[in-house]
Amino acid sequence: MNDHNSPLGAGGILVTGGTGFLGSYIIKELVEKNFTVRAIRRTNRVPSYIPKEIFDKVEWVEGDILDVLSLEEAMEGIDTIIHAAAIVSFVKKDREQMYRVNVEGTANVVNMALEKNVNRMIHISSVAALGRTATGGSVNEEKKWEETKVNTHYAKSKYRGELEVWRGISEGLLGVILNPSTILGYGDWNNSSCAIFKNIYEEFKWYTPGINGFVDVQDVARVVVSMVDSTISEQRFVVNGDNWAFKKLMDTIAGSLGKKKPSRQTTPLLLNIAWRMEKLKSFFTGKKPLLTRESARVAISQTLFENDKILKALPGFSFTPLQQTIQQASKKYLDRVNSLSH
């Protein structure tokens, strides 16, 4: 890999959402490959699951993608933007803010990139933005968005965010869109898709009949960084490691954590009761519900995601087997639990 340790202004990389689960792994990959990294953050907190010395090599800018002035400052002398900032939520009270960040925020990033003549944009979307259908089936890059009941508001917000990126591309921005499936790995298990490890650790009894795509967080970060030096533009890529049934996923995590496997399969009726009870509980506790009407629909959907296109585009790249991802992450979660209990 060429040495990218050049002063900012000679082609630095700006990361939005750098303190998030995926964003922090993208930063780690960039720093380890000697890129010059600048990142936007709203608070001084950085994730504890990434070594501190990685974040010490980043030039942090206080800002927000909804604040155009802070974006203008952050993009000064930037060659490439990796736009990973987004809100993922299936909870009604987050909806308005989620649309603002995922759609307006993305429009702001695109507009400022065009204004500042930024060379390249790598937009982190989601397979959700390709849309799900009630019948499930197989999904690849050719899938056209359809308005269906199975699409969550998160999916709609990511789809609309993508439209802003395509607009930017049509106005001359060089860019690619990456659509990762559900991202797994070692992070903060109180948040994001990492919470599945915590639920299993606490011996959650239920599993759903759905099938979904899963991918290692470090693999997604490697794909993102490999796109920085690439000349590929005006393309989208599904980034998916393996398609597994939720039952297989939960059983494998339970095995790795040394916990009981979930033993009861939910039915659509039970899920309907469950999300309503969660809604009621959250009303009294003020905590976010574990399950919502939207996430219940995803949990029973049987959707497979293809990854041939990204593997063709990146010769020599291969995905980490999901089994291995789960074992490595589980070991780190257990180490952390043990260190906190001593």
Secondary structure as GFF3:
##gff-version 3
##sequence-region A 1 342
A	DSSP	beta_strand	12	16	.	.	.	ID=ss1
A	DSSP	alpha_helix	21	32	.	.	.	ID=ss2
A	DSSP	beta_strand	37	41	.	.	.	ID=ss3
A	DSSP	alpha_helix	52	56	.	.	.	ID=ss4
A	DSSP	beta_strand	59	62	.	.	.	ID=ss5
A	DSSP	alpha_helix	68	74	.	.	.	ID=ss6
A	DSSP	beta_strand	78	83	.	.	.	ID=ss7
A	DSSP	three_ten_helix	92	94	.	.	.	ID=ss8
A	DSSP	alpha_helix	95	99	.	.	.	ID=ss9
A	DSSP	pi_helix	100	105	.	.	.	ID=ss10
A	DSSP	alpha_helix	106	115	.	.	.	ID=ss11
A	DSSP	beta_strand	120	124	.	.	.	ID=ss12
A	DSSP	three_ten_helix	127	130	.	.	.	ID=ss13
A	DSSP	beta_strand	137	139	.	.	.	ID=ss14
A	DSSP	alpha_helix	153	170	.	.	.	ID=ss15
A	DSSP	beta_strand	174	180	.	.	.	ID=ss16
A	DSSP	beta_strand	182	184	.	.	.	ID=ss17
A	DSSP	three_ten_helix	192	194	.	.	.	ID=ss18
A	DSSP	alpha_helix	195	201	.	.	.	ID=ss19
A	DSSP	beta_strand	206	207	.	.	.	ID=ss20
A	DSSP	beta_strand	211	216	.	.	.	ID=ss21
A	DSSP	alpha_helix	217	226	.	.	.	ID=ss22
A	DSSP	beta_strand	235	239	.	.	.	ID=ss23
A	DSSP	beta_strand	242	245	.	.	.	ID=ss24
A	DSSP	alpha_helix	246	257	.	.	.	ID=ss25
A	DSSP	beta_strand	264	265	.	.	.	ID=ss26
A	DSSP	alpha_helix	268	285	.	.	.	ID=ss27
A	DSSP	alpha_helix	293	300	.	.	.	ID=ss28
A	DSSP	beta_strand	303	305	.	.	.	ID=ss29
A	DSSP	alpha_helix	308	313	.	.	.	ID=ss30
A	DSSP	alpha_helix	322	341	.	.	.	ID=ss31
###
